[in-house]
Amino acid sequence: MERAFSFLISKPDGGKRFDHFLREQNLSLSRSRIKQLIDAGRFLVNDRLVKPGLKLKPGDQISGLVPAPRSLEVRGEDIPLDILHEDVHVVVVNKAPGMVVHPAPGNYGGTLVNALLFHCQDLSGINGVLRPGIVHRLDKFTSGLMVAAKNDLAHESLVKQFRNRTVEKRYLAVVYGHLPKPEGMIDASLGRHPKKRTMISIHTRSPREAITHWRGLEDLAYFTLLEILPILAGRT
């Protein structure tokens, strides 16, 4: 459904940039989406198409019409989800092992996106597309928490947090054998294996710095339970 807006500029808002004023109105739209809608003539000042940087004057009349988000070419599926938190902005899911996050060749159905599209009936769209905003991922056979945005504003905030590394990721893993010390650091650059292109290796022609801290939690007969903290995230 389209959303219509109308604002009358008062004295306190005089002198503000057009796009900055819209950002303050709790429209659940990201900065980039607001600019996109202004450029498309969806937000007008005194019924005129203007630039995002226009300085507003008291008495200016803003009218806006946000189009309904387009449907994603992926159908929702009634797949059980282990939801740990949900509000109007985000949903936090404990992804089960064996579930793929995004639809892709070989896995067009049964994914987390399919499940969220069915479950979340209050999505307002990400950049004009009706979809959950997933900004990080877990491998198919890795279980763990995933957070998805329901609107542009939440999506923009999550992207910024992951980019600035203010989100801390912790993993649990079981490894074979026992370690010679209680904790340590792995500092070894990673990249594509030079011959086996589907594998990641420290033997690579295009290394990317990767640092991981590990700590032993429990000895399990022939195995050890570890807590793993990636210091440089974003590495496969």
C-alpha positions in Angstrom: 0.0 0.0 0.0 1.2 3.5 -0.9 1.9 5.9 2.1 1.1 9.5 1.8 2.7 12.3 3.8 2.2 16.0 4.3 4.3 18.4 6.4 4.1 22.2 6.9 7.4 23.8 7.8 7.4 25.8 11.0 10.0 28.4 12.1 12.2 25.9 14.1 12.6 23.8 10.9 13.4 26.8 8.7 16.9 26.5 7.2 17.1 22.7 7.4 18.0 20.7 4.3 15.0 19.0 2.6 16.5 15.5 2.9 17.6 16.1 6.5 14.1 17.2 7.5 12.6 14.0 6.0 15.2 11.9 7.9 13.9 13.4 11.2 10.3 12.4 10.5 10.4 8.8 11.5 9.4 7.5 8.1 11.4 4.3 8.4 13.3 5.2 5.3 17.1 5.2 4.9 19.1 8.2 3.7 19.6 6.6 0.3 16.0 5.7 -0.1 14.9 9.2 0.8 17.2 10.6 -1.9 15.9 8.1 -4.4 12.3 9.1 -3.7 13.1 12.8 -3.9 15.0 12.4 -7.3 12.0 10.4 -8.6 9.6 13.2 -7.7 7.9 11.3 -4.9 8.6 14.1 -2.4 7.8 17.7 -3.5 8.1 21.1 -1.9 5.2 23.5 -2.7 4.3 21.0 -5.5 7.7 21.4 -7.2 10.5 18.9 -7.8 13.5 20.2 -5.9 17.0 18.9 -4.9 17.6 17.0 -1.7 19.8 19.8 -0.4 17.2 22.6 -0.7 17.1 24.8 2.4 13.5 24.9 3.7 11.6 28.0 4.6 8.8 28.5 7.2 5.5 28.0 5.4 6.9 25.5 2.8 4.5 22.6 2.2 6.0 19.2 1.7 3.9 16.4 0.1 5.1 12.9 -0.3 3.9 9.6 -1.7 6.0 6.5 -0.9 5.1 3.6 -3.3 4.3 0.2 -2.0 7.3 -2.0 -2.0 7.7 -4.4 -5.0 7.3 -8.1 -4.2 10.5 -10.2 -4.2 10.5 -13.0 -6.7 10.8 -15.4 -3.9 7.8 -16.9 -2.2 7.3 -17.2 1.5 7.3 -20.7 3.0 5.8 -21.9 6.3 9.0 -23.1 7.8 9.3 -23.3 11.6 11.7 -20.6 13.0 13.3 -20.4 16.5 12.7 -16.6 17.1 14.5 -15.2 20.1 13.5 -11.5 19.7 11.2 -9.6 17.4 9.9 -6.0 17.3 8.7 -3.6 14.6 12.3 -3.0 13.4 14.2 -6.4 13.6 13.8 -10.1 14.1 16.5 -12.3 15.6 16.4 -16.0 14.7 18.4 -18.9 15.8 19.2 -20.4 12.4 19.1 -24.2 12.4 22.0 -26.2 10.9 21.3 -27.3 7.4 19.3 -24.2 6.5 20.7 -21.9 3.7 20.3 -18.2 4.3 19.6 -16.8 0.7 17.9 -18.6 -2.2 20.5 -19.6 -4.8 21.0 -22.2 -7.5 20.4 -25.5 -5.9 18.6 -23.9 -3.0 15.7 -21.9 -4.3 13.4 -23.0 -1.4 13.7 -23.9 2.2 15.9 -20.9 3.0 15.8 -18.4 5.8 14.6 -15.7 3.4 11.7 -17.9 2.4 10.8 -18.5 6.1 11.0 -14.8 7.0 8.9 -13.7 4.1 6.1 -16.0 5.4 6.5 -15.1 9.0 7.0 -11.4 8.9 3.8 -9.7 7.9 5.0 -6.2 8.8 7.8 -5.8 6.3 7.9 -2.2 4.9 10.5 -2.9 2.3 14.3 -2.5 1.8 15.1 0.0 -0.9 11.6 -0.4 -2.3 11.6 -4.2 -2.3 9.5 -6.3 0.0 12.2 -8.4 1.7 13.9 -9.0 5.0 17.2 -7.0 5.2 19.8 -9.6 6.0 23.3 -8.0 6.5 25.3 -11.0 7.6 25.3 -14.8 6.9 26.1 -18.1 8.4 27.1 -21.2 6.4 24.5 -23.8 5.6 25.7 -26.3 8.3 26.5 -23.6 10.9 23.7 -22.8 13.5 23.5 -19.5 15.3 21.9 -16.1 15.7 21.0 -14.0 12.7 19.4 -10.6 12.8 17.2 -9.3 9.9 15.8 -5.8 9.4 12.2 -5.2 8.7 12.6 -1.6 7.3 15.0 0.7 5.6 16.1 2.5 8.7 16.9 -0.6 10.7 18.7 -2.1 7.7 20.9 1.0 7.3 21.7 0.9 11.0 22.7 -2.8 11.0 24.9 -2.3 7.9 26.7 0.5 9.6 27.2 -1.6 12.8 28.7 -4.6 10.9 30.8 -2.3 8.7 32.2 -0.5 11.8 32.7 -3.8 13.6 30.7 -2.7 16.6 29.0 -6.1 16.5 30.9 -8.9 18.3 30.6 -12.4 16.9 31.3 -15.4 19.0 31.2 -19.0 17.8 31.4 -22.4 19.6 33.2 -25.2 17.8 34.3 -28.8 18.7 37.8 -29.7 17.4 39.6 -33.1 17.5 42.3 -33.5 20.1 43.6 -31.4 23.0 45.3 -28.0 22.8 48.7 -27.3 24.4 47.5 -24.1 26.1 44.1 -22.7 27.3 43.8 -19.9 24.7 45.6 -18.4 21.8 45.5 -16.3 18.6 45.5 -17.5 15.0 47.1 -14.9 12.7 47.1 -16.4 9.1 46.0 -14.6 6.0 43.2 -16.3 4.0 42.2 -16.5 0.4 41.1 -18.8 -2.4 43.2 -21.9 -2.8 45.4 -21.5 -5.9 44.3 -24.8 -7.4 41.1 -25.8 -5.6 38.9 -22.8 -6.2 36.1 -23.9 -4.0 38.4 -24.0 -1.0 39.8 -21.3 1.3 43.4 -21.7 2.3 46.4 -19.9 3.9 48.2 -21.0 0.7 46.8 -18.3 -1.6 48.0 -15.7 -4.2 45.6 -13.1 -2.9 45.8 -13.2 0.9 43.5 -11.2 3.2 44.5 -10.6 6.8 42.5 -12.8 9.2 42.9 -12.9 13.0 41.0 -15.2 15.3 41.1 -15.5 19.1 40.3 -18.9 20.6 39.7 -20.2 24.1 39.3 -23.7 25.4 36.0 -24.2 27.3 35.9 -27.9 28.0 37.7 -31.2 27.4 35.5 -33.8 25.9 37.4 -37.1 25.8 39.1 -37.0 22.4 37.7 -33.5 21.6 37.9 -29.9 22.9 35.0 -27.4 23.0 36.3 -23.9 22.0 34.9 -20.4 22.0 36.1 -18.6 18.9 36.1 -14.8 18.4 36.9 -13.5 14.9 38.9 -10.2 15.3 38.9 -9.5 11.6 35.4 -10.6 10.5 34.1 -11.0 6.9 36.4 -13.9 6.0 35.1 -17.2 4.7 
